[in-house]
């Protein structure tokens, strides 16, 4: 992820990586002008090629896993790296899902006619070239290439060096599929893993070739990409999500939603990290929820009032700004919805925040005022997921306000242009 | 426009400009949560205050103009700088137009329900804080502040030092109007013109306060902003627009459209700079158009074939990449639509390009394939304008593909969020 200065001795590398950019641009033009049916055929052919080359991919992955074990990497890391026949079927299924989902290119977003008879259409078009920088999960290569192609884009993929063989085998299969469907192979390209400087070049945009960078991985990867990139980035640095129990909350819903929001999977970005409870209802709501969470193995860290209502560790100032991604929950008692929303505005990450309430005015105020990508009433924050939105795949969740916000699906990988249909109009 | 390093001796400036950012953020939160009616009232009060303070504004402007004359600035510059009672009425009218145009905030862009009953709405929300950097035209201050407010945003305005008194007087009036309507004055703030380093700070985003920068001015301003900004920029560097006459073009339309596209106003970004003509129709189309252009005072520079068909200067390679913004037109004969589109892809700036044709297949191919913000069939490129689109004002035209593309009106100064309306859903 470092971006060392490129010296004269690196000229061969510079030329090779710059060539990736030019090839991607040329491929992007062709795939943009292809028909939706051709893009669908390309996706189906990619899926078929991944199936046909399953053995090669799995054996490349075995080598990556063996090397990771030799190097003493942690089991959690190896679990992310390892492919099984079943996981590979999941990869193929995701590509088929992209093939089955609607092609966004050419969709007319608006269509109006001016008094002078000039008809104006706003039409979805592909973004161009998407740079994807990911870590150990090799399946990201196929997922990302497929979603980019669905939206008419070319992709330049850069995986972690520990999964280099797996990624190379997956992308090779994808490229064979593209060729079989009559699309340019360079719609999906992989950056040779040995070129560390290549990431720096990608973040500079490869001489204008890359339109947007999507980092897929942990906080340190995302942070470096956000700091160094000279092209737009679709990402979220963290998901410091809140669930707020309003005084009007239904206790049964509050219990079920809080347990799910925290404990369904603790390592996802939509997991709740802080629970806020209205003071007037805390005595009723907190103890059963706290007990149930503890029973499921969740450690609790409370503000002074929460500690008085249920035995738990005392939270420090740091807890309110910590994305645990672990079975730990911080709990704060608040003096009503204004204080809850102020807490979220101050400590939140603009990712996903939920209210549990029966009072429609409280729900409306929360949903309108909280300025996060996803705001939820009476459901689990773990619904922050492109699949759960019905997007047919996502490449990540963005918390920036520019262009893509929330789950980034195929639609969010497009831009638009205006078509003006005249009959000889000139401007007075 | 330079961004000198800020040393310890500038700490007072740093503190003052950083304060502008914090104040804008606080004002943005309030104006975002205001009702559409409150924003409309704010705009009408701004217009009324500009009218009430007309004398102060005009007298401040007289001082700016007097100083500009003393400093020997060019008449064209002074013309951009000078306000008259009539021009000021135009400024007031633009603010009233913003008040009368629909409030984009809260518009539901999509609304669907998932199989689990979870209802998902995609809703327009303000971007936050817009930084506007402009040159001599003081009316930009009112235009921009009004458009930003219409979309629920706060603005930080930085005009050229030569129009400092005018800009300060205009923004002071706007702020009085905001206060009269019960909105925070800091919805519109002006950066003291004496702080050159302030522009550099704005381009760094004022510690996260500025969400997007809009430069309004000449090429050198836009280029510096694009190069130095660490926040997104809505802009176009140049409008190198083409009009392409297809073999099937109606000669009467071709003549009228070309004359208008080049000569209606030569200094606007939507003015055509290069005319492309199909070889098979050039003998018929070119001579009358060339004659009419020359009669209107337009200098012609042709490729070898154009020169043979009509007496004109020979174009050099530089001509195809030059945005003249002057009564000069370069003319190239092409071998059909593919060559025309290749010329546009290579030399164009992605701003606005038009085809004149009667053949529907040629029109479709051109509109689909040319990857510019605005593509036009059978009308003048000078329709590239937010007002002509019916946007009720624009803050500029963007050629970037991210977020805003084409004319930037109030809608393009918004983002969106997702509202999830549940009834207790938890994620399996």
Interface residues (C-beta under 8 A of the other chain):
Chain A: X29 X32 X33 X106 X112 X114 X118 X120 X125 X127 X128 X211 X212 X232 X250 X252 X253 X256 X257 X259 X260 X261 X264 X345 X363 X367 X368 X369 X371 X372 X373 X374 X375 X376 X377 X378 X379 X380 X382 X383 X385 X388 X389 X390 X401 X402 X403 X405 X406 X415 X416 X417 X418 X419 X420 X421 X422 X423 X424 X425 X426 X427
Chain B: X29 X32 X33 X106 X112 X114 X118 X120 X125 X127 X128 X211 X212 X232 X250 X252 X253 X256 X257 X259 X260 X261 X264 X345 X363 X367 X368 X369 X371 X372 X373 X374 X375 X376 X377 X378 X379 X380 X382 X383 X385 X388 X389 X390 X401 X402 X403 X405 X406 X415 X416 X417 X418 X419 X420 X421 X422 X423 X424 X425 X426 X427
